[in-house]
Amino acid sequence: MDNNQNLESGELSRKQQAIATVVYDAVQACQGDTEALLAMLRQLEQLHREIRDGVFQESLPVNRRQLYSLLKDIESEGGWPYIERMRLQAFLANLPPEAPEEKSHEILESDRSCG
């Protein structure tokens, strides 16, 4: 039985590596295309949500021994999986500073629309 588990674990590891390779290749293809990268992040978030809310919840432990084993694994392997969203201030910090002539143009436009 241990040998079978090792084979299954090895196969799962290969599949996970294949997924990671495909994602990294797609990221390289989208490099510099903010909208494509954002679409990819949204797709990854959706996949995460579908797995978590579907088959993962269905596979949760049904007894204390299994729960203990799961919690021990979570603690030893790096915690609960989470896809963090960028905070708005961090997003804005990446924007280039506004040029002075752009600011004055915006002020003139707003003055015209008010009058």
Beta strands, then each sheet from edge to edge (+ up, - down):
end
